[in-house]
Amino acid sequence: MVSIKKELDWFTVFLWFGLSLIGLIAIYSATQGPVSEFLPSVIQNNFWKQLFFVGLSTGLLFSLQFINPSIFKNFSYLAYGLSLLLMIYTLFFGQEINGAKSWLRFGGFGLQSSEFMKITTILAAANYLTSRRNLSAEKIRYALVSFIIILVPTGLVIAQNDFGTAIIFIALIPIILFWSGLPYGVALLMISPAIILYLSVFDWLYGAIALVLLTIAVFFLQKSKWLSLVSLIMGTATVAAVQFALTNVLQPHQVARIIAFTNPSYDPTGAGWNVIQAKTAIGSGGWLGKGFLEGTQTQLRFLPEQWTDFIFCVVGEEFGFLGASILIVVFMIFLLRLLHLSINHKHPFAQLVTLSVASVYFMHFFINVGSATALLPVIGIPLPFISYGGSAFIANTLMLAICLNMDLYKREFSIYS
């Protein structure tokens, strides 16, 4: 008989609560401080809504610890199918917000179906890849099925015009397949276009150098001339596609956004505004920050979307380098703790699910902080447990609750295989 009080991983719960508390403090400052006079009432209510979501998620987190962990595996395909139907329904009947038609409205609250699609996609892909002892991503057929399981919801997310969330789904493909036996060289081949694309935005020469180095790496890892040739062709096509898109496909305002990423001063009042204000907020915080509710960029409403996409800048401005560092350190410990849970679990399904959840958190963290610090283009990805958003907070907490549940019952989990 498992004792939840004694055997639940309370350290991870404590880290989750700490991140949630940091988020509440930052959201309060971004919506309830002097800046509130510049904000509509619907935005001013975000803090109280988030407080409700934290309370609701706390109840869900502990409630799920009483569930038999076999449910997550046995009903993963059914949950995946229902989530796809919900995604399709949202595509046709959902509400468009900030250009993305990914929301369903229920009274004063919104449900972002793609957030919950992440959970069921992880469960379904992990269930498939661990369903038989001899099943491995080393075999193309199994890798292809897993690829499709993730690619279908990715296509629906793209159809909803939510490219930020689509990136998270795409990033899951090499991570899940690599953990399931995909060779190193093939995994590198899968992520190489993203690396080359990123560098090509700065300069085509950077992309060309990257494609040569990555092709050489693929050859040494796989000892395959064919895969090396594929890597070279894909890399060359990526560099050429970026240059062609910049000169012949993208609209002037879209090109301006890309150029503003590499050089914000190119359009300081337009495409470069977000990047400049974000960097100014973080830089002005100094070592210890300007103080709670004292950040000028935050309280004078210079920061765009400061309660969601740029909430890291609020922390950096008002609590300085020290506050931002504490946030980063706590998040890194949280991720390392999840990796520890994954490695220590003997059941492959639990291992793969926990690793995938940690990967989703990391990708959100990496993109959000990268956008806020101008290391990455502004994509529009929330910071888990910090940014405002009910669907994201609840979905992220549910993923954590599943990981904690499988760790709690790890000694008994093998009987559910």
C-alpha positions, 0 to 999 in steps of 0.5 A: 500500500502506497503512502502518499504522505510519505512517498510522494516526491514533495521536493518536486511539488515544492519546486512547482509551488515555488515557480507558481508563486514567482509567477503570481508575483510577476503577474500581480506586478504586470497587471495590478501595480501602477500599470493597471490604469493603462490596462482594461479591466479584463487584463486587470483580472488576470491575477485573480484568474491565475490565482484561481487556476493555481488553486484548481491545479493544486487540487488536480495535482493531488487528486491524480495521485489517487489514480491507478497509473495503468489508466494513463497507459491503457486509455492513452489512445482513446484520450489522443483520439478525443483530443484530436476531435476537440482540436478539429472542433476548435479549428471550425468553431473556435475563437481567434485570439492574436491571430490563432484560432485555438480557443474555445470560450466557456463563459468568462474563461477560454480553453486552448485545446492544443495545450491538452493535446500535448498531454495525450500526444505524449501518452499515445506516442510513449504507449506505442513505442513501449507497447512491445519489448522488441519495438524500437525507433531503430526500425523505420516502420516504428519510427514512422508510426511515432512520427505520424502520431506527433505530426497529425496534431502538429498539422492541426495546430499549424492549421489553427495558425499557432506556430509557436505551439507547433514548434513544441510538437515538432521538437518532441519528434527527435526527442521521443524517437532518440530516447526510443532507440533512434541512432545518434546520426539520424537524430542529428539529421532530424534537427539539423534543418532547424539549426541551419535555418536559425543561423541562416537568418543571421547570414547565409554564410553561417548557415553554409558553415553549419550544414558542412559541419553537421554533414561531417558529424552525421557521416562520422556518427552513422558511417553512411554516405547516403545519410550524409548526402541527405544531410547535405541536400537538406542543409543546402535546401534550407539555406536556399529556402531562407534566402529565397523566402527573404527576397521573394516570398515574405511580405515586407513587414515579415522581413522587417520582423526577421531583420529586427531580430538580428538588428532591432535598431533597423525598425525601433518603432515597429518590428524592433520595438518588442526586442528593444523594450524587453532588453531595456527592461532586463538591462535596467534591472541591474543586480538587484532590480528596481523593486516590486512594482517599481519597474518603469518599463513594466509599470508605464506599459512599455513591455508588450504582453508583459503578463505572458510572453515577456513576463521574464522581463518583469522579473528581470527589471523589478528583481534584477539579475539576482531575481532572474537567476533565482528563477532560472536556477529553480527551473533548472533544478525542477527539470533536473529533478524530472530527469532524475525521476525518469532515469530512476524509473524501471518502466519504459512507458513512465521513463519516456513520458517523464522525459517528454514532459521535461522536454516540453517544459525545457522547450517552453523555457528555452524559447520564452527566455530566448525571445525575452533576451533577443537570443531567439525571434519573438515567437509567442511561447509562455513560460511554464508556471510563470506566465498567465494562462489557465489552459497552459497552467492546468495542462502543465500541472496535469503533466507534472501530476502524471509524472509524480503519480508514476513515480509514486507507484514505481515499485508496483508499476511493472504489473501494469505493463 
